[in-house]
Amino acid sequence: MNDIFIKFIEKLASIDNTFLFASSIFPYAIFLFYLYKIKSINNFVKTGFSLTVLFVLITILVSIITLNYYNKTLVEVDFLHGLAESFLTISDFVILFGFIKLLNSLEVNNS
């Protein structure tokens, strides 16, 4: 059983997933499109999810810089990796703040 699992993981690791990652922008764009149509969700949540696209863009740009300047991948250059991940943290905090604000605005019905 353990050998089957290891062979399965090795097979998954050998698959080039570049196309999958590149094409994932389309379902996320559809998600954002319908998210912006929902009136009951505040702008902080919408902006936070939109900032995730900025995180992806910043990560791609910083990855190109690390490959060209340091001849390493992004995960090998810690301060640039941290810089790129900080944009994800910012977008997560904006989403969290938006949901907290949304929950606080809900009317509580005590019986």
Biotite code that builds the C-alpha atoms (Angstrom):
import biotite.structure as struc

atoms = struc.array([
    struc.Atom([0.000, 0.000, 0.000], chain_id="A", res_id=1, res_name="MET", atom_name="CA", element="C"),
    struc.Atom([2.793, 2.423, 0.870], chain_id="A", res_id=2, res_name="ASN", atom_name="CA", element="C"),
    struc.Atom([4.603, 1.756, -2.436], chain_id="A", res_id=3, res_name="ASP", atom_name="CA", element="C"),
    struc.Atom([1.449, 2.476, -4.420], chain_id="A", res_id=4, res_name="ILE", atom_name="CA", element="C"),
    struc.Atom([1.009, 5.795, -2.626], chain_id="A", res_id=5, res_name="PHE", atom_name="CA", element="C"),
    struc.Atom([4.645, 6.788, -3.178], chain_id="A", res_id=6, res_name="ILE", atom_name="CA", element="C"),
    struc.Atom([4.455, 5.869, -6.879], chain_id="A", res_id=7, res_name="LYS", atom_name="CA", element="C"),
    struc.Atom([1.235, 7.875, -7.179], chain_id="A", res_id=8, res_name="PHE", atom_name="CA", element="C"),
    struc.Atom([2.873, 10.921, -5.579], chain_id="A", res_id=9, res_name="ILE", atom_name="CA", element="C"),
    struc.Atom([5.940, 10.564, -7.818], chain_id="A", res_id=10, res_name="GLU", atom_name="CA", element="C"),
    struc.Atom([3.657, 10.371, -10.871], chain_id="A", res_id=11, res_name="LYS", atom_name="CA", element="C"),
    struc.Atom([1.836, 13.536, -9.778], chain_id="A", res_id=12, res_name="LEU", atom_name="CA", element="C"),
    struc.Atom([5.146, 15.317, -9.211], chain_id="A", res_id=13, res_name="ALA", atom_name="CA", element="C"),
    struc.Atom([6.295, 14.532, -12.752], chain_id="A", res_id=14, res_name="SER", atom_name="CA", element="C"),
    struc.Atom([3.271, 16.223, -14.373], chain_id="A", res_id=15, res_name="ILE", atom_name="CA", element="C"),
    struc.Atom([3.861, 19.758, -15.659], chain_id="A", res_id=16, res_name="ASP", atom_name="CA", element="C"),
    struc.Atom([1.161, 21.884, -14.041], chain_id="A", res_id=17, res_name="ASN", atom_name="CA", element="C"),
    struc.Atom([1.997, 25.233, -15.659], chain_id="A", res_id=18, res_name="THR", atom_name="CA", element="C"),
    struc.Atom([-1.101, 25.188, -17.844], chain_id="A", res_id=19, res_name="PHE", atom_name="CA", element="C"),
    struc.Atom([-3.304, 24.354, -14.867], chain_id="A", res_id=20, res_name="LEU", atom_name="CA", element="C"),
    struc.Atom([-1.971, 27.299, -12.870], chain_id="A", res_id=21, res_name="PHE", atom_name="CA", element="C"),
    struc.Atom([-2.232, 29.661, -15.835], chain_id="A", res_id=22, res_name="ALA", atom_name="CA", element="C"),
    struc.Atom([-5.787, 28.628, -16.625], chain_id="A", res_id=23, res_name="SER", atom_name="CA", element="C"),
    struc.Atom([-6.935, 28.981, -13.003], chain_id="A", res_id=24, res_name="SER", atom_name="CA", element="C"),
    struc.Atom([-7.334, 32.728, -13.542], chain_id="A", res_id=25, res_name="ILE", atom_name="CA", element="C"),
    struc.Atom([-10.529, 32.116, -15.531], chain_id="A", res_id=26, res_name="PHE", atom_name="CA", element="C"),
    struc.Atom([-12.607, 30.492, -12.744], chain_id="A", res_id=27, res_name="PRO", atom_name="CA", element="C"),
    struc.Atom([-11.273, 33.088, -10.311], chain_id="A", res_id=28, res_name="TYR", atom_name="CA", element="C"),
    struc.Atom([-12.314, 35.905, -12.674], chain_id="A", res_id=29, res_name="ALA", atom_name="CA", element="C"),
    struc.Atom([-15.797, 34.369, -12.871], chain_id="A", res_id=30, res_name="ILE", atom_name="CA", element="C"),
    struc.Atom([-15.856, 34.196, -9.066], chain_id="A", res_id=31, res_name="PHE", atom_name="CA", element="C"),
    struc.Atom([-14.918, 37.888, -8.841], chain_id="A", res_id=32, res_name="LEU", atom_name="CA", element="C"),
    struc.Atom([-17.505, 38.817, -11.459], chain_id="A", res_id=33, res_name="PHE", atom_name="CA", element="C"),
    struc.Atom([-20.334, 37.238, -9.492], chain_id="A", res_id=34, res_name="TYR", atom_name="CA", element="C"),
    struc.Atom([-18.931, 38.437, -6.160], chain_id="A", res_id=35, res_name="LEU", atom_name="CA", element="C"),
    struc.Atom([-19.204, 42.039, -7.318], chain_id="A", res_id=36, res_name="TYR", atom_name="CA", element="C"),
    struc.Atom([-22.862, 41.455, -8.256], chain_id="A", res_id=37, res_name="LYS", atom_name="CA", element="C"),
    struc.Atom([-23.794, 40.543, -4.675], chain_id="A", res_id=38, res_name="ILE", atom_name="CA", element="C"),
    struc.Atom([-24.999, 43.733, -3.001], chain_id="A", res_id=39, res_name="LYS", atom_name="CA", element="C"),
    struc.Atom([-25.014, 42.368, 0.561], chain_id="A", res_id=40, res_name="SER", atom_name="CA", element="C"),
    struc.Atom([-21.233, 41.820, 0.612], chain_id="A", res_id=41, res_name="ILE", atom_name="CA", element="C"),
    struc.Atom([-19.284, 44.936, 1.513], chain_id="A", res_id=42, res_name="ASN", atom_name="CA", element="C"),
    struc.Atom([-16.479, 46.455, -0.517], chain_id="A", res_id=43, res_name="ASN", atom_name="CA", element="C"),
    struc.Atom([-13.736, 45.297, 1.869], chain_id="A", res_id=44, res_name="PHE", atom_name="CA", element="C"),
    struc.Atom([-14.467, 41.653, 1.048], chain_id="A", res_id=45, res_name="VAL", atom_name="CA", element="C"),
    struc.Atom([-14.615, 42.400, -2.660], chain_id="A", res_id=46, res_name="LYS", atom_name="CA", element="C"),
    struc.Atom([-11.383, 44.401, -2.536], chain_id="A", res_id=47, res_name="THR", atom_name="CA", element="C"),
    struc.Atom([-9.641, 41.694, -0.510], chain_id="A", res_id=48, res_name="GLY", atom_name="CA", element="C"),
    struc.Atom([-10.457, 39.014, -3.042], chain_id="A", res_id=49, res_name="PHE", atom_name="CA", element="C"),
    struc.Atom([-9.350, 41.355, -5.822], chain_id="A", res_id=50, res_name="SER", atom_name="CA", element="C"),
    struc.Atom([-6.060, 41.977, -4.021], chain_id="A", res_id=51, res_name="LEU", atom_name="CA", element="C"),
    struc.Atom([-5.381, 38.257, -4.336], chain_id="A", res_id=52, res_name="THR", atom_name="CA", element="C"),
    struc.Atom([-4.958, 38.842, -8.075], chain_id="A", res_id=53, res_name="VAL", atom_name="CA", element="C"),
    struc.Atom([-2.421, 41.560, -7.205], chain_id="A", res_id=54, res_name="LEU", atom_name="CA", element="C"),
    struc.Atom([-0.614, 39.017, -5.016], chain_id="A", res_id=55, res_name="PHE", atom_name="CA", element="C"),
    struc.Atom([-0.365, 36.627, -7.978], chain_id="A", res_id=56, res_name="VAL", atom_name="CA", element="C"),
    struc.Atom([0.937, 39.413, -10.226], chain_id="A", res_id=57, res_name="LEU", atom_name="CA", element="C"),
    struc.Atom([3.519, 40.525, -7.654], chain_id="A", res_id=58, res_name="ILE", atom_name="CA", element="C"),
    struc.Atom([4.600, 36.911, -7.128], chain_id="A", res_id=59, res_name="THR", atom_name="CA", element="C"),
    struc.Atom([5.116, 36.405, -10.865], chain_id="A", res_id=60, res_name="ILE", atom_name="CA", element="C"),
    struc.Atom([7.134, 39.627, -11.169], chain_id="A", res_id=61, res_name="LEU", atom_name="CA", element="C"),
    struc.Atom([9.281, 38.864, -8.133], chain_id="A", res_id=62, res_name="VAL", atom_name="CA", element="C"),
    struc.Atom([9.843, 35.318, -9.433], chain_id="A", res_id=63, res_name="SER", atom_name="CA", element="C"),
    struc.Atom([11.130, 36.718, -12.713], chain_id="A", res_id=64, res_name="ILE", atom_name="CA", element="C"),
    struc.Atom([13.437, 39.066, -10.808], chain_id="A", res_id=65, res_name="ILE", atom_name="CA", element="C"),
    struc.Atom([14.845, 36.247, -8.677], chain_id="A", res_id=66, res_name="THR", atom_name="CA", element="C"),
    struc.Atom([15.446, 34.068, -11.728], chain_id="A", res_id=67, res_name="LEU", atom_name="CA", element="C"),
    struc.Atom([17.208, 36.828, -13.649], chain_id="A", res_id=68, res_name="ASN", atom_name="CA", element="C"),
    struc.Atom([19.097, 38.575, -10.841], chain_id="A", res_id=69, res_name="TYR", atom_name="CA", element="C"),
    struc.Atom([19.909, 35.723, -8.448], chain_id="A", res_id=70, res_name="TYR", atom_name="CA", element="C"),
    struc.Atom([19.560, 32.742, -10.820], chain_id="A", res_id=71, res_name="ASN", atom_name="CA", element="C"),
    struc.Atom([17.409, 31.045, -8.154], chain_id="A", res_id=72, res_name="LYS", atom_name="CA", element="C"),
    struc.Atom([13.724, 30.324, -7.655], chain_id="A", res_id=73, res_name="THR", atom_name="CA", element="C"),
    struc.Atom([11.601, 32.575, -5.491], chain_id="A", res_id=74, res_name="LEU", atom_name="CA", element="C"),
    struc.Atom([11.520, 30.165, -2.547], chain_id="A", res_id=75, res_name="VAL", atom_name="CA", element="C"),
    struc.Atom([15.319, 30.256, -2.400], chain_id="A", res_id=76, res_name="GLU", atom_name="CA", element="C"),
    struc.Atom([15.487, 34.036, -1.864], chain_id="A", res_id=77, res_name="VAL", atom_name="CA", element="C"),
    struc.Atom([13.867, 34.536, 1.510], chain_id="A", res_id=78, res_name="ASP", atom_name="CA", element="C"),
    struc.Atom([13.445, 38.303, 1.670], chain_id="A", res_id=79, res_name="PHE", atom_name="CA", element="C"),
    struc.Atom([11.819, 38.483, -1.766], chain_id="A", res_id=80, res_name="LEU", atom_name="CA", element="C"),
    struc.Atom([9.652, 35.470, -0.996], chain_id="A", res_id=81, res_name="HIS", atom_name="CA", element="C"),
    struc.Atom([8.530, 37.184, 2.195], chain_id="A", res_id=82, res_name="GLY", atom_name="CA", element="C"),
    struc.Atom([7.850, 40.378, 0.284], chain_id="A", res_id=83, res_name="LEU", atom_name="CA", element="C"),
    struc.Atom([5.653, 38.546, -2.207], chain_id="A", res_id=84, res_name="ALA", atom_name="CA", element="C"),
    struc.Atom([3.813, 36.623, 0.512], chain_id="A", res_id=85, res_name="GLU", atom_name="CA", element="C"),
    struc.Atom([3.142, 39.848, 2.404], chain_id="A", res_id=86, res_name="SER", atom_name="CA", element="C"),
    struc.Atom([0.723, 40.852, -0.362], chain_id="A", res_id=87, res_name="PHE", atom_name="CA", element="C"),
    struc.Atom([-1.261, 37.674, 0.308], chain_id="A", res_id=88, res_name="LEU", atom_name="CA", element="C"),
    struc.Atom([-1.291, 38.505, 4.013], chain_id="A", res_id=89, res_name="THR", atom_name="CA", element="C"),
    struc.Atom([-2.592, 41.998, 3.270], chain_id="A", res_id=90, res_name="ILE", atom_name="CA", element="C"),
    struc.Atom([-5.378, 40.649, 1.066], chain_id="A", res_id=91, res_name="SER", atom_name="CA", element="C"),
    struc.Atom([-6.290, 38.064, 3.719], chain_id="A", res_id=92, res_name="ASP", atom_name="CA", element="C"),
    struc.Atom([-6.532, 40.788, 6.385], chain_id="A", res_id=93, res_name="PHE", atom_name="CA", element="C"),
    struc.Atom([-8.740, 42.926, 4.139], chain_id="A", res_id=94, res_name="VAL", atom_name="CA", element="C"),
    struc.Atom([-11.041, 39.929, 3.539], chain_id="A", res_id=95, res_name="ILE", atom_name="CA", element="C"),
    struc.Atom([-11.113, 39.167, 7.274], chain_id="A", res_id=96, res_name="LEU", atom_name="CA", element="C"),
    struc.Atom([-11.857, 42.793, 8.150], chain_id="A", res_id=97, res_name="PHE", atom_name="CA", element="C"),
    struc.Atom([-14.647, 42.825, 5.582], chain_id="A", res_id=98, res_name="GLY", atom_name="CA", element="C"),
    struc.Atom([-16.262, 39.686, 6.966], chain_id="A", res_id=99, res_name="PHE", atom_name="CA", element="C"),
    struc.Atom([-15.947, 40.962, 10.549], chain_id="A", res_id=100, res_name="ILE", atom_name="CA", element="C"),
    struc.Atom([-17.602, 44.202, 9.481], chain_id="A", res_id=101, res_name="LYS", atom_name="CA", element="C"),
    struc.Atom([-20.292, 42.206, 7.659], chain_id="A", res_id=102, res_name="LEU", atom_name="CA", element="C"),
    struc.Atom([-20.984, 40.043, 10.720], chain_id="A", res_id=103, res_name="LEU", atom_name="CA", element="C"),
    struc.Atom([-21.138, 43.078, 13.004], chain_id="A", res_id=104, res_name="ASN", atom_name="CA", element="C"),
    struc.Atom([-23.678, 44.728, 10.722], chain_id="A", res_id=105, res_name="SER", atom_name="CA", element="C"),
    struc.Atom([-26.071, 41.772, 10.829], chain_id="A", res_id=106, res_name="LEU", atom_name="CA", element="C"),
    struc.Atom([-29.143, 42.275, 12.958], chain_id="A", res_id=107, res_name="GLU", atom_name="CA", element="C"),
    struc.Atom([-29.326, 39.955, 15.938], chain_id="A", res_id=108, res_name="VAL", atom_name="CA", element="C"),
    struc.Atom([-32.810, 38.611, 16.693], chain_id="A", res_id=109, res_name="ASN", atom_name="CA", element="C"),
    struc.Atom([-33.043, 37.515, 20.327], chain_id="A", res_id=110, res_name="ASN", atom_name="CA", element="C"),
    struc.Atom([-36.146, 35.581, 21.210], chain_id="A", res_id=111, res_name="SER", atom_name="CA", element="C"),
])
